[in-house]
Amino acid sequence: MIYEWVGKIFVVAVGVLAALILTAVCLAIYKRDLFPRFTLSVLNLFYQPAKLLFGYFRVNPVLVDELGIALMNSVYRDAYGKTPLERRLLFLPQCLRSLECPAKTSSQEGIICRECGKCGISEIKRLCDEHGVGLCIAPGGEFVKRAVRDKKPQAAVGVACQHDLYETMKYVTSQGVPMLGVLLSKTGCVLTEVDWEEVKRVLDLTLAHANYRTVPRGVVNY
């Protein structure tokens, strides 16, 4: 008898969990401006179960990361826009570099771009220098945490693949720093690509540009 009740409770719990995940996903896709913080909280809470559920139904689990990124972009957009350019920090992954990159790596500053012109980082670095935006080419995830702690930015922008960007944004925003994310257009360990024009637009985002939205690939606009 007790096993029967345990079984029923388990089935009900699974049903409730699936309903919560489904509700969060539907809100994230179709009503992202409706209770975005609540939807993001549910998605964060049930992140792993959501990925398992997506995989079970043969839906690419990476969509969960993309939805989370889109929600964080929505939630933190206005707070990000209120910060001065000189208090913003741009995180780029080292995989955007050319294979012939001559840059050296510093334990404190990350990878130091020499503006050799062999990849798109050179131009974005010049723009960051002109407007006082900090630039960190991160050799790893731990460097991002150290940079946030040491540099104390008021806002941040991140560029990465889906999972890495979701995890980075979740950490940075948990430290009270509003962050927006831009997904790589081509992923991999080396020679990745990003829409640099999109990165420029996000870096320059202010309340005057409030109609601009950063939407991960494959996610419905909001």
N, C-alpha and C positions, 0 to 999 in steps of 0.2 A: 504493500500500500504506500509506504513512504517513498519508494522509488518512483511510483506513478506520479505522486505529487511533485517530486523533484524534477521529473521529466516535464511536467506541465509548466512548472515555474521557469525552467530553462527555455522552453519553447516561447513562452510569453516574453521573457527577457530578450531573446533573440529578435522577436518580432518588434518590440519597442525600440531596440537598438537600430534595426534596419529602417524603421519608420523615421527615427531621428536623423539618421544619415541621409535618407532619401529627401527629407524636408530641407535639410541644410544644403544639399546639392541643388535641389530645385530652386531654392531661394538664391543661391549663388549664381545660377545660370540665368534665371528669368526675372528675379526681383532683387538685384544686388544692392539697390539703394534702400530697400526695405529691411530694417533691422540688420545692417551689415555687421555690426559688432557681435550681435547674438549669433548670426550665421557663422561668422569666423570662429567664435568660441566653440560652437558645436563641432565645426570641422576640425579644429585643433584637438578637441577632446577625443574625437573618434577618428583620428587621422589613420592609424593603422587598421582598425576594423573597416574603414571606408575603402582603403586600398585592397584589402582582402575581398570585400564585397564586390568591388569593381572587377577584380581579377576573376572571381567566380562567375560573373556574368559576361566574361570575355570583353570587358571594356578596359582600355589602357589605363592602368592605375596612376600613371603620371598626370592624368587629368585632375586628380585630387590636389596635386601640387600647384597646377595651373590655376585652379579655382581659388586656392588659398592665397596665391600671389595677387590675383585680381581683386580679391576681397581686401587684402591689406593695402593695395593701391588706392582703393576706394575709401577705406577708413582713414588713412593717414594723409591723403592728398592735401586737404586744406591746411593741416598743421605744418606739413612740409612747405607749402607755398608761402607761409608767413615768415619763414626763416631767411635771413640775408644770405646771399650767395657765398660770402666769405666764411660762413659758418657751416657750409655743406661739405660732405665728404663723399667722393665717388670711389667705389670699390670695383676693380676690374679683375677678372681671373687671368692668371699667367698664360692660359692656353690661347689667348688672343694674340700672343706675340708671334713674330716671324721665327722660323727655325734658325735664322741667321742673326737673331737678336744679340747685340753686344752688351746688353745691360748686366749690371752686377746686382747681387742680392744683399740687402742689409737686414740684419736681424731686427732692427728698430723701424726702418722705413719700408721694408719689403723690397720689391724689385724697382730699381732706379732707372727710369726710362731716360735714354740718351738722345731721344728725338732723332733717330737715324733715318726715319721715313720709310722703313721697311714694313711697317704695319700701320693700322689706323690709330694706334695709341698715340703716335706722335702728334697728330692734329688735335686730338682731344686734350692732350696734356698742355699744349700751347693755349687752348681756350681756357682751361682750368687756371693756368697761371695768370692769364689776362684778367680773369674775374675773381681771383682769390679763392677758387674752389679747391679743396684738398683732394689729392689723388693718391690712392693706394692700389698698387698692383699686388694682389695678395698671393703669396706662395702657398697658402693653405688656410683652412678654416680657423685655426687657432689664431692666426695673425689678425683676422678681422676682429676677434674679441679683444685682443691686446690693443689694437688701434682705436677701438671705441673707448676703451678704458683710458688710454694715454692721451688721445687727441681731443676727447670730449666734444664731438660735433653736436650741433643742434638739430641736424637733419642729415640723411644719407641717401645715396642711390646705389643700388647693386646691380651688377650684370653677371649672370651665371646660367647654368642649365636649371631645369625645373626643380629637382630635389634640392640641390645646393642653394639655390636662390630662396626657396621656401624656408629652409632651415636658417639661413643667414638672416632673412627678414624677421623671422619669429624671434631670434635671439636679440637682434638690434632693437626692435620695437619693445621687447620686454625690458630693455634698459632705459625706456623713456625717450628714445630717439625715433621720431617719425622717419620711415624709410619707404622709398618707392623702388620697384624692381623692373628691370628690362630683361627679357629672356634672350638667350643666344638664338640666332636664327639657324646656326649650324653648330651642333654639339660634338663632343669628342674630347680626347685628352690633349690634342695639339691642333693648331691651325683652325680654331673655331672662328665663327663669324657672328657679328651683331649688326643691327641697323644703327649706324652711328648717328644718323639724323634723329632717330628716336631718342637716343641717349642725350643728344644736345637739347631736344625739346624738354625732356624730363628735368635736366639740370637747370633749365631756365624757367621752370614752372613757378608761377606766382598766382595769387588769387585772381589776377587779371586774365589768367589763362585757365580759369576753372572749368571751361568746357572741354579741355583736353583730357583724354583718358589713356592710360597705359594698359593695354589689354593683351594678355598672353595669347600666343597662337592657339587656335582651337577653342577659344573661350568666347561666348557670345558677348557682344558689346553691352555696355551699361550706361 
